[in-house]
Each structure stands twice: as structure tokens, then as C-alpha cells.
Amino acid sequence: MKDSIKLLDVVALTVSLPEHNLWRGQVGTVVEILAYGNAFEVEFSDGDGRTYASLGLRSDQIMILHYDPLSTRELVPA
């Protein structure tokens, strides 16, 4: 499945980044599109909405989280 990452998408890390104290599975929000859509500024916030990290990530380091069911068409790899 090829997702197009967009501004304000909720994403999760697919890798751990110990140098930033961020771990696989942590959830953040895309707050800026960088490098012509090849990288994304992702903001990580706690339960009270306080940002604890913000950094540029490549698309292979994050995955979009889906809250609604996906159609079969969306599940077929492009």
C-alpha cells in the first residue's frame, strides 16, 4: 500500500531513534512537508499537548495511522 503522507497526518515511528529518545511505535503529527515531499517534520507531544520532540523524518521512518476502515482498493500495493 502506498500512502501519500499529508500535513497533519497522525503517524507512528517505524524505527527507534535513541539519539532523540524516540522509540518505534511512538505517535506524532506531520506539521510540515520538507524536501518536496521526501521528508516530513513530525512533532511528538505528550498527553497534555506539550511538544517533547520535533524533527525531520523520511517516509521510510514513519507510517500513517488509520482510524477508519480501509477499502480493499487501498490495501493493494501500487
Disulfide bonds with the S-S distance in Angstrom:
none
